[in-house]
Amino acid sequence: MIRSLFLALIVVVLHDHVCFGQDKPEAAKPKEVVTYKDHVSPILRKHCANCHNPDKATSDLNVMTYQTLMAGGSGGESVVAGSPDQSLLYKAVAHLEEPFMPPKSPKIPEADLAVIKKWIELGAPETSVSAAKNATRKVDLDLAAVSTDKPEGPPPMPEKLPELSLPHTLRSHPVTALAASPWAPLLAVAGHERILLYNTDDLKLIGVLPFPERIPHVLKFSRNGKLLLAAGGHGANTGKAVLFDVTSGKRVTEIGDETDSVLAADISPNQKWVALGGPGKIVKIYSVETGELKHKIKKHTDWITSIEFSPNGEMLASGDRNGGVYVWDPETGSILFTLGDHKDMITDLSWRADSQMLATASEDGRVILWYAEDGFPTRTLNATAGGTPVRAPSTRGKPAGVLAVAYARNGLLATLGRDNSVRIWKPDGNQQTKLEGFTDTPWRVVFSHDGERVIAGDFTGELYVWNVKDKTLVGKLTTNP
């Protein structure tokens, strides 16, 4: 036995010597790599940092980090990956287009210009191991027809998900995000560095998708149910959004390159745009096809906590930690309405299926229903304990906050509050049902695809599934099966 292993080892060593001792063919040689971190940053810090730093940021451009450089400034994107001739940074430092940079000075050395140009041509990667940002990338994703009707054919369900080997966690992950497919009995639940997929009919686990970006704070299905958007990240470090193909579980594309976790996100009904928001207080709208940042909207005065496109795709609503709510035109990035009645943090947003009504939930204990035609409130729901103060220490005598709100396709509305209850409201705004039984603070609530079940998850990682009609608890799920 030992002799056989020894001979096998000799064979392996000889094979490696033969294979790797030879010169590599041209195709196998490592590709030329020019990165922001190793090559471009030292040049920009030497020639540009005096005017374009976090404290000064002339023209709103900060070149001191990769993320701020790629975000651009008041003049637009500074770098168009793959195209130096379209990049404001290169045209300015090469004195190809005014304003010339550095101002009132000769061009920077030709060797430095060559480095910047080559970096942009190679896709403007941040580091040697990061994927190049290629401006010519094309995501094979057809624009979807915008409709509230059920798409033709069977609704998308996971068929053959990739095999995973993820470590089992000691504790269940809080339900930081929750989403239900609009057409299939499919539920997506946030876990630690993963997304769990459950069948809402039999409550069985279908599979798991990896999310190495750390914590998923947002889960949203596309309006046709073919894609799953997951967004989140690592606080004060990184953040992005990922699109998964529901059937195969494969990653379709990644959107954004944030320096903090993404707290709010959605994909437009036509699958053309992805909108992101978070601690940066900026609404960013990206092209799904190219990954380019199309609109950067500065209006919020605090962290953006919720974002959602209207079902017809004509509006985008966003809410923040200061109680501000705005409605935008996603095509132009212009503001349509300012909705300013809430007195505390916006925790969630939900559009009615006909795009005529927007529900906003807040820590002030209220859900406000806004009419989309004119931006005026039509009804206010005291959605926790009748709006009366509670004695929980965390509330300090304030009304118990509303933590989530969700419309069903049939017009029913579900709210979830710090009084540890789920309330279901009729389309006319009258309360229909109150569901209780949580052992800890509930965080997220959704309706199943057919509106017959309501699912809510709490801080302990437990999910409760009720029948809407008879208020019976059908079963429980977990983020750590």
C-alpha positions in Angstrom: 0.0 0.0 0.0 2.8 2.4 1.0 4.8 1.5 -2.1 1.8 2.2 -4.3 1.3 5.6 -2.7 5.0 6.4 -3.2 4.8 5.5 -6.9 1.7 7.6 -7.3 3.5 10.6 -5.7 6.4 10.2 -8.1 4.0 10.2 -11.1 2.4 13.4 -9.8 5.7 15.2 -9.2 7.0 14.1 -12.7 3.8 15.3 -14.3 4.0 18.7 -12.6 7.7 19.0 -13.6 6.8 18.3 -17.3 3.7 20.5 -17.4 4.9 23.5 -15.4 8.6 23.4 -16.2 7.9 24.3 -19.8 7.4 27.8 -21.0 3.7 28.8 -20.9 2.0 29.2 -24.2 1.1 32.7 -25.1 -2.6 32.2 -24.2 -1.7 31.0 -20.7 0.5 33.9 -19.7 -1.1 36.2 -17.2 -3.0 39.1 -18.6 -1.7 42.6 -18.1 -3.2 44.1 -15.0 -3.4 47.8 -14.1 -5.4 48.6 -11.0 -6.7 51.6 -9.2 -5.1 50.6 -5.9 -1.6 49.8 -7.1 -1.1 52.1 -10.1 -3.7 54.8 -10.5 -4.3 55.9 -6.9 -0.7 57.1 -6.4 -0.9 59.2 -9.5 -4.2 60.8 -8.6 -3.1 61.5 -5.0 0.1 63.2 -6.3 -1.5 65.4 -8.9 -5.3 65.7 -8.0 -5.8 65.2 -4.3 -5.3 68.9 -3.4 -8.6 69.8 -5.0 -10.5 66.5 -5.1 -10.4 65.1 -1.6 -13.2 64.3 1.0 -12.9 67.8 2.6 -12.7 69.9 -0.6 -14.1 67.8 -3.4 -14.1 70.4 -6.1 -17.0 69.8 -8.5 -18.2 67.1 -6.0 -15.4 64.8 -7.2 -13.3 62.9 -4.7 -10.4 60.8 -6.2 -9.2 59.4 -2.8 -11.1 56.2 -3.0 -12.2 53.9 -5.8 -15.8 54.2 -5.0 -15.9 58.0 -4.9 -13.9 58.3 -8.1 -16.3 55.9 -9.9 -19.3 57.7 -8.5 -18.2 60.8 -10.4 -19.1 64.4 -9.6 -21.3 67.2 -10.6 -20.1 66.9 -14.2 -21.2 63.2 -14.4 -19.3 60.0 -14.4 -15.5 60.5 -14.3 -14.6 57.1 -15.7 -16.4 55.2 -18.4 -14.8 51.8 -18.0 -13.3 50.5 -21.3 -13.4 53.9 -23.0 -10.7 56.6 -22.2 -12.1 58.9 -24.9 -15.4 59.0 -23.1 -13.9 59.4 -19.6 -13.9 62.9 -18.2 -10.9 62.0 -16.0 -8.7 61.0 -18.8 -9.8 63.9 -21.1 -9.1 66.4 -18.4 -5.6 65.2 -17.4 -4.6 64.6 -21.0 -5.7 68.1 -21.9 -8.1 66.8 -24.5 -11.1 68.7 -23.2 -11.5 71.6 -20.9 -11.3 72.1 -18.0 -7.7 71.0 -18.1 -6.4 69.3 -15.0 -4.4 70.1 -12.9 -5.6 73.7 -13.4 -3.1 76.3 -14.7 -0.4 73.6 -14.9 1.3 71.5 -17.6 0.0 68.0 -18.3 1.0 65.3 -15.9 3.9 63.1 -17.2 3.2 61.0 -20.3 4.1 57.9 -18.4 1.3 58.6 -15.8 -1.2 59.4 -18.6 -0.4 56.1 -20.2 -1.1 54.3 -17.0 -4.5 56.0 -16.5 -5.4 55.3 -20.1 -4.4 51.6 -20.0 -6.3 51.2 -16.7 -9.5 52.5 -18.2 -9.1 50.4 -21.3 -8.7 47.3 -19.2 -12.1 48.0 -17.5 -10.9 50.2 -14.6 -10.6 47.4 -11.9 -10.1 48.4 -8.3 -7.6 45.6 -7.4 -5.9 42.7 -9.2 -8.5 40.3 -7.9 -11.6 42.4 -8.5 -13.7 42.0 -11.6 -13.0 44.6 -14.2 -15.9 47.1 -14.7 -16.4 46.6 -18.4 -18.6 49.3 -20.0 -19.3 47.0 -22.9 -20.8 44.3 -20.7 -24.2 43.2 -21.8 -26.5 41.2 -19.5 -28.6 38.8 -21.5 -31.8 40.0 -20.0 -34.7 41.0 -22.2 -36.9 43.9 -21.2 -40.1 42.6 -19.6 -43.6 43.6 -20.6 -45.1 45.8 -17.9 -48.4 44.2 -16.8 -50.3 43.3 -13.7 -51.7 40.2 -15.4 -50.2 36.7 -14.9 -47.4 36.0 -17.5 -48.0 33.2 -20.0 -46.7 29.8 -19.2 -46.0 28.1 -15.8 -44.8 30.4 -13.1 -41.0 30.3 -12.5 -39.9 27.9 -9.7 -36.5 26.6 -8.8 -35.7 23.5 -10.8 -32.1 22.5 -10.3 -30.2 24.8 -8.0 -26.4 24.5 -7.7 -25.1 22.4 -4.9 -23.8 24.3 -2.0 -21.6 23.6 1.0 -22.4 26.4 3.5 -21.5 26.1 7.2 -24.3 25.5 9.6 -24.8 28.5 11.9 -25.1 28.1 15.6 -28.1 30.5 15.8 -30.9 31.4 13.5 -30.4 34.6 11.6 -33.0 37.4 12.2 -35.4 37.8 9.3 -33.8 40.9 7.9 -35.5 40.4 4.5 -38.5 38.5 3.1 -40.1 38.2 -0.3 -42.8 36.2 -2.0 -43.1 35.4 -5.7 -46.0 37.2 -7.3 -47.1 34.1 -9.2 -45.6 31.0 -7.7 -45.7 29.4 -4.2 -42.2 30.6 -3.5 -40.8 32.4 -0.5 -37.3 33.9 -0.2 -35.9 34.4 3.3 -32.7 36.1 4.4 -30.1 34.0 6.3 -26.5 34.5 7.2 -24.6 34.8 3.9 -27.4 32.9 2.2 -31.0 33.1 1.0 -33.4 30.2 1.8 -36.2 29.3 -0.7 -39.4 27.7 0.7 -42.5 26.4 -0.9 -45.4 28.4 0.6 -47.9 25.5 -0.1 -46.2 22.6 1.7 -43.7 24.8 3.7 -40.8 22.6 2.5 -37.3 23.9 1.9 -36.6 24.0 -1.8 -33.0 25.1 -1.7 -30.4 27.8 -0.7 -28.7 30.5 -2.7 -25.3 31.9 -1.6 -24.9 35.5 -0.6 -21.2 35.9 0.4 -21.8 39.7 0.5 -22.8 39.0 4.1 -26.3 40.2 5.3 -29.2 40.4 2.8 -31.2 43.5 3.9 -33.5 43.4 0.8 -35.2 40.6 -1.1 -37.5 41.5 -4.1 -38.9 39.3 -6.9 -39.3 40.9 -10.3 -42.9 41.6 -11.3 -42.9 38.6 -13.6 -41.4 36.3 -11.0 -38.3 35.3 -13.1 -35.7 37.2 -11.1 -34.8 37.5 -7.4 -33.1 40.7 -6.3 -30.9 40.4 -3.1 -29.2 43.4 -1.7 -27.2 44.1 1.4 -23.6 43.8 2.4 -21.2 44.4 5.2 -21.8 47.6 7.3 -19.3 50.4 6.8 -17.5 48.2 4.3 -19.2 47.0 1.2 -22.6 46.7 -0.4 -24.2 45.7 -3.6 -27.3 44.1 -5.2 -27.4 40.7 -7.0 -29.9 39.4 -9.5 -30.6 35.7 -9.4 -32.4 33.6 -12.0 -35.2 32.0 -10.1 -35.3 28.8 -12.1 -31.6 28.0 -12.2 -30.4 29.9 -9.1 -27.5 31.4 -11.1 -26.3 34.9 -10.7 -27.4 37.0 -13.6 -25.5 40.2 -12.6 -24.3 42.4 -9.8 -25.3 46.0 -9.4 -23.5 48.8 -7.5 -20.2 49.0 -5.6 -21.1 50.7 -2.3 -18.8 51.6 0.6 -21.6 50.6 3.1 -24.4 48.1 3.2 -27.4 48.5 0.8 -30.5 49.0 3.0 -33.1 49.6 0.2 -33.4 48.3 -3.3 -35.8 47.3 -6.1 -35.9 46.2 -9.7 -38.2 48.0 -12.1 -41.1 46.1 -13.7 -39.5 46.2 -17.1 -36.2 44.9 -15.6 -34.4 47.9 -17.0 -33.4 49.6 -13.8 -32.2 48.7 -10.3 -32.5 51.4 -7.6 -30.4 51.4 -4.5 -30.2 53.4 -1.2 -28.6 53.3 2.2 -26.5 55.2 4.7 -25.2 57.4 1.8 -28.5 59.2 1.7 -28.4 59.0 -2.2 -30.9 57.3 -4.4 -28.9 55.6 -7.2 -30.5 54.2 -10.3 -28.4 51.7 -12.3 -28.9 50.2 -15.8 -29.3 46.4 -15.4 -27.9 45.9 -18.9 -24.6 47.7 -18.5 -24.3 48.3 -14.8 -23.9 52.0 -15.4 -25.1 54.6 -12.9 -27.8 56.5 -14.7 -29.2 58.8 -11.9 -27.7 59.9 -8.6 -30.5 61.7 -6.6 -29.5 63.8 -3.6 -32.6 64.8 -1.7 -32.8 62.7 1.4 -31.4 64.1 4.7 -30.9 60.7 6.4 -30.3 57.0 5.6 -32.6 55.6 2.9 -34.5 52.7 4.4 -36.9 51.7 1.7 -37.3 51.9 -2.1 -40.0 50.5 -4.4 -41.0 50.9 -8.0 -44.7 51.3 -8.8 -46.1 48.2 -10.6 -46.5 50.2 -13.8 -42.9 51.3 -13.6 -43.7 55.0 -13.9 -42.8 56.0 -10.3 -40.2 55.2 -7.7 -40.8 55.8 -4.1 -38.1 56.1 -1.4 -38.3 56.7 2.3 -35.6 57.7 4.9 -34.7 57.5 8.6 -35.9 61.0 9.1 -39.5 60.3 8.0 -39.1 61.8 4.5 -40.8 60.1 1.5 -40.3 61.1 -2.1 -41.7 59.9 -5.4 -39.5 60.1 -8.5 -39.7 59.6 -12.2 -37.1 56.8 -12.7 -36.5 57.6 -16.4 -35.4 61.2 -15.7 -34.6 61.1 -12.0 -36.8 64.2 -11.4 -39.1 64.5 -8.3 -42.8 64.1 -8.6 -44.0 64.4 -5.0 -42.8 65.1 -1.5 -44.8 63.2 1.1 -44.0 64.7 4.4 -46.6 63.7 7.0 -44.6 61.1 8.9 -42.9 62.1 12.2 -40.4 59.3 12.5 -38.4 56.8 10.4 -39.9 55.2 7.4 -39.6 51.4 7.8 -41.3 50.1 4.6 -43.2 51.0 1.4 -45.7 49.1 -0.7 -47.5 50.0 -3.9 -51.0 48.7 -4.6 -51.2 46.5 -7.7 -52.9 49.2 -9.8 -50.2 51.8 -8.9 -52.9 54.1 -7.7 -52.0 53.9 -4.0 -48.8 53.9 -2.0 -48.6 52.7 1.6 -45.9 54.0 3.9 -45.1 52.6 7.3 -43.3 54.5 10.0 -41.9 54.2 13.5 -44.5 56.9 14.4 -47.1 54.1 14.6 -48.9 55.0 11.4 -49.4 53.7 7.9 -50.4 56.4 5.5 -52.1 55.6 2.2 -51.2 58.1 -0.5 -53.1 58.7 -3.8 -50.6 58.5 -6.6 -52.4 60.9 -8.9 -51.8 64.0 -6.7 -49.6 62.8 -3.8 -52.2 63.5 -1.2 -52.9 61.2 1.8 -56.3 59.5 1.6 -56.3 57.5 4.9 -54.1 57.1 8.0 -54.1 53.7 9.8 -53.1 53.5 13.5 -51.5 50.2 12.9 -50.2 49.2 16.3 -52.2 48.9 19.5 -54.7 51.5 18.1 -51.9 54.1 18.2 -51.8 54.2 22.0 -48.5 54.3 23.9 -47.0 51.0 25.0 -44.7 50.4 28.0 -42.0 48.5 26.2 -38.6 50.1 27.3 -37.4 50.5 23.7 -40.3 52.8 22.7 -39.8 55.2 25.6 -43.5 56.0 25.8 -44.0 56.6 22.1 -46.6 54.8 20.0 -45.4 51.3 19.0 -43.8 51.7 15.6 -44.9 49.9 12.4 -42.1 47.9 11.0 -43.5 46.5 7.7 -46.3 46.9 5.3 -47.4 44.8 2.2 -50.2 44.9 -0.3 -51.6 41.7 -1.7 -52.7 41.6 -5.3 -56.3 41.5 -4.2 -56.0 44.8 -2.4 -55.7 43.5 1.2 -53.0 45.2 3.2 -50.8 43.6 5.9 -49.0 45.6 8.6 -46.6 44.5 11.2 -45.8 46.4 14.4 -43.7 46.6 17.5 -46.8 45.5 19.5 -45.9 42.0 18.2 -49.0 41.8 15.9 -49.8 41.4 12.2 -52.9 43.2 11.2 -54.8 42.7 7.9 -56.8 45.5 6.5 -59.6 45.5 3.9 -59.1 47.6 0.7 -61.3 50.3 2.3 -58.9 50.7 5.2 -60.9 48.9 7.9 -59.1 46.3 10.0 -60.1 42.8 9.2 -57.8 40.5 11.2 -55.3 40.7 14.0 -52.7 37.9 14.3 -50.4 37.4 17.3 -48.0 34.9 18.9 -44.5 36.2 18.3 -41.9 35.5 20.9 -39.7 38.5 19.8 -40.0 41.6 17.6 -41.3 40.8 14.2 -39.5 42.4 11.3 -41.0 41.5 7.9 -44.4 40.5 6.5 -45.6 39.3 3.0 -48.6 37.7 1.4 -48.3 34.5 -0.6 -48.7 34.7 -4.3 -52.4 33.9 -4.1 -53.1 36.1 -1.1 -54.4 33.2 0.9 -51.6 33.1 3.4 -49.6 35.8 5.2 -46.0 35.1 6.4 -44.2 37.1 9.0 -40.6 36.7 10.4 -39.1 37.9 13.6 -35.8 38.7 15.3 -35.2 35.1 16.4 -35.3 33.8 12.9 -38.7 32.2 13.2 -41.4 32.7 10.5 -45.1 32.3 11.1 -47.5 31.2 8.3 -51.2 31.9 8.7 -54.3 31.3 6.6 -55.9 34.7 5.9 -59.5 33.5 5.9 -59.7 31.5 9.1 -56.7 33.1 11.0 -55.2 29.6 11.7 -51.5 29.2 12.1 -50.5 26.7 9.4 -46.9 26.2 10.4 -43.5 27.8 11.2 -40.3 28.1 9.2 -36.8 29.0 10.3 -33.7 30.7 8.9 -31.6 27.9 10.2 -33.2 24.7 9.0 
